[in-house]
Amino acid sequence: MTKVENLSEMFQICEKKKMSSDSLLLSDILGVPQATAWSRYKRGNAAAVKIMYKIVTEREELVEKIKKEVESENKSKE
């Protein structure tokens, strides 16, 4: 994924790709209740948006990495 530095772009990407579990991670990272973390993110709090962006992009990268590993394992079993 292309590196994005604009907060507005980060927010738009997160809005398209976020999953419900991402708000739980955001809450845990910020050390606040889930509703508080979500409110900060939705208000455009810079720290919350940057963290959510990192959660979303890192999750996507992790999923792709694991998919490739599973494919590789499945091919080697054939």
C-alpha positions in Angstrom: 0.0 0.0 0.0 1.2 3.5 -0.8 2.4 5.5 2.1 -0.2 8.2 3.0 0.6 11.1 5.2 -2.6 13.2 4.8 -4.9 12.6 7.8 -8.0 13.0 5.6 -6.8 10.4 3.2 -6.0 8.0 6.1 -9.5 8.5 7.4 -11.1 7.8 4.0 -9.0 4.6 3.6 -10.0 3.4 7.1 -13.6 4.1 6.4 -13.5 1.9 3.3 -11.5 -1.0 4.9 -12.2 -1.0 8.6 -13.6 -4.1 10.3 -15.6 -4.2 13.5 -12.7 -5.7 15.5 -10.5 -2.8 14.5 -12.3 -0.6 17.0 -11.5 -3.0 19.8 -7.8 -2.8 19.0 -8.0 1.0 18.8 -9.6 1.0 22.2 -6.9 -1.3 23.7 -4.1 0.7 22.2 -5.5 4.1 23.4 -6.3 2.6 26.8 -9.8 4.0 26.8 -13.3 2.4 26.5 -14.3 1.4 23.0 -17.0 4.1 22.7 -14.4 6.8 23.6 -11.9 5.4 21.1 -14.5 5.3 18.4 -15.6 8.9 19.1 -12.0 10.1 18.9 -11.6 8.4 15.6 -14.9 9.6 14.1 -14.1 13.2 15.2 -10.8 13.0 13.4 -8.5 13.0 16.4 -5.1 12.8 14.7 -3.7 10.1 17.0 -6.8 7.9 16.7 -6.9 8.2 12.9 -3.2 7.4 12.6 -3.5 4.4 14.9 -6.6 3.1 13.0 -4.8 3.5 9.7 -1.9 1.5 11.0 -4.3 -1.2 12.3 -6.1 -1.4 9.0 -2.9 -1.5 6.8 -1.0 -3.9 9.0 -4.0 -6.2 9.2 -4.2 -6.3 5.4 -0.5 -7.0 5.1 -0.7 -9.8 7.7 -3.7 -11.4 6.0 -1.9 -11.4 2.6 1.3 -12.9 4.2 -0.6 -15.7 5.9 -2.6 -16.5 2.7 0.7 -16.9 0.8 2.1 -19.1 3.6 -1.1 -21.3 3.5 -1.0 -21.5 -0.3 2.7 -22.5 -0.2 2.0 -25.2 2.5 -1.0 -26.5 0.5 1.1 -26.7 -2.7 3.9 -28.6 -0.9 1.4 -31.2 0.3 0.2 -32.0 -3.2 
